[in-house]
Amino acid sequence: MRRAGRMVAEVLMLLRDRIIPGVTSLELDRLAEKQCRKWNVKPAFKGYGGFPFTICASPNEQIVHGFPNTNPLDEGDILSIDFGLISDGFYGDHAITFPVGRVDSDTQRLLDVTHQSLQKGIDAAQPDSFLSDISHAVQSCVETAGFSVVREFVGHGIGRQLHEDPQIPNYGSPGTGPRLRPGMTLAIEPMVNVGKAGVTILDDGWTAVTVDGKLSAHFEHTIAITENGPEVLSRIDS
Ligand code: MG
């Protein structure tokens, strides 16, 4: 899983370098797929439940599961990219919301808070803590900042399957659910809206957008619980 995690991180860093005004999310999708072919690993999302692309590319008011397309991105946009792959039977899953060129300070704050809420969730993933301690840490961080947490989508266990038990909501009271134990591997993934928490699914059956058209951000890491605390697997030096 460290290897799968390192590879998903490398692909997102590869894409990051291409995210400038004028690029299309379909170009980024092709690039991610090409890298998978080069490594001889399988993209995890393509064909999953019928999802037709290698990456999920969700700009601006799109929350998750957006389809890559040929619309050039504009300066000041944000683009959430979620990407997973399978290496030697194990999954890695990782998401980052990237700024396109320069974004305004309110938008940057959304990215910062969402990233910070992921970090708070990871910090709460200690051996012998409770699963909902993660949920509570994420929610507190987001709502203290004045943003709202999406409830329709959750983090998840990950390993030999992309989505395993338990589900990890990004909200809830601490101290409930299963105890976290060394050896558990989890994908923690806060989705944060500037405005209302609500979600609408577009006619393609996949793309989740905010009900009020305001911005949304998404960060995700695959982590392992170790005796010494959480270890982030979806990173380059993993
Ligand atoms: Mg995930």
Residues whose N, C-alpha, C, O or C-beta is under 5 A from the ligand:
A	BS01	MG	D93 A187
